[in-house]
């Protein structure tokens, strides 16, 4: 394992203090469900028309918990948000300044960096990461026929079963712990092509079947939960592949929505959430389990493909990202403002709604509060994370998150402070010269979201002093190692 003495010492210092004070109480189990490319308007409880699709299981979480209206992802694309959630750190502080991790890239998170799984493991939790990983494996480009450590097991997880990159990636296999699931030999034989036009690698192992992936991942999650006991708390990070393209609903769900395959795939996700919730009910864990449901970024709308399932659903009337501007990849609210629901029986008032500004990087600090005495004084641990635990229990408390930074797929940054949002036009470090046209002639933007929810009126020229004030705040965060 890739853990050095300093990391262990830091963890033991703050976890033993917090754990000793919480030992007399029963620590809650934690399930964090991260949907993929799931837009703000894609749930009934966030406005999706029940005549188009039904999401009863996820809506039930909102009915019995709290629903946030201004929850954001740190980026509008997959890998950076996953990095931010696990580390409590803005993803552009890592070596990945734009884009995503590719199928053959090394592990993005430094093994010595303390993750949310490290924190919970040190506080007595069993931990598992099941589903889409998309953070790379190994110290260099991995040989998937060998051990791919360092990986999830070196970041605090006891068990890992996952899709290594994307739904229907070129690898075509599952990863269990640090090896290909069911690998027989090191032989490979490229065959056919995936959704992205690349030949499948053809590893000598069971190949994923796209329409069955959601069921496979849910089966693994259910089976892992069944192995847990009431004597030790558990943390399950379940990362769905739905509703990332290709849109591949299960045979069971196909045709059950009223807006085409995209609606069917959303209902597959809802059904999988229902199966997980059903399992904790039967196991007797429900009353002492916190369940989070959210997405890694906004819904993806392939504008140049009018016949894509997403666009078919839109023609039926589904507002994938609600009334927000933009979608996945973009710097606008449709790219980062996502559904965010928390259910915690006997602690959260059922049917609550919060308009507070939160970010997925804040989950780290929030769970540090719930399971102990918060984060350590070391500012390199979850440096951009602020706890929203008071909002879960309706306690009087000033929002510690004064401002928030988000990024798009190209590494463009925006800062939000109260009703104001400033979008910078500076390319990120190392951005390719041959792609610089995406920043060419791009002007800074300033929006008042209280008056202009859809970001139509750029107020930069009318309110340049406010824009400069926001830029100063953005640069303070951008060039500091910690927001805290």
Secondary structure, DSSP 8 states (H G I E B T S, - for coil): ----HHHHHHHHHHHHHHHHHHTTS---EEEEEEESS--TTSSGGGT--TTT---HHHHHHHHTSEEEEEEE-SBSSHHHHHHHHHHSS-GGGSS--SS---TT---SS-TTS--HHHHHHHTT-EEEEEEE--S--SSSS--TTS---SSGGGTT-SEEEEESSSTT-TT-SEEETTEETT---S-B--EEE-TTS-EE--BSS----GGGHHHHHHHHHHHHHHT--TTS-EEEEEE--TTSSS----TTTTT-SSS-HHHHHHHHHHHHHHHHHHHHHHHT-GGGEEEEEEESS-----TT-TTSHHHHHHHHT--TTTT-S--TTSSSHHHHEEEEEEEETTTS-TTEEEEEEEETTHHHHHHHHHHSS---S-TTSSTT----HHHHTT-----S---EEEE-TT--EEEEETTEEEE-----TT--GGGGGGTTT---EEEETTT-TT-----TTTTHHHHHHHHHHHHHHHTSS---
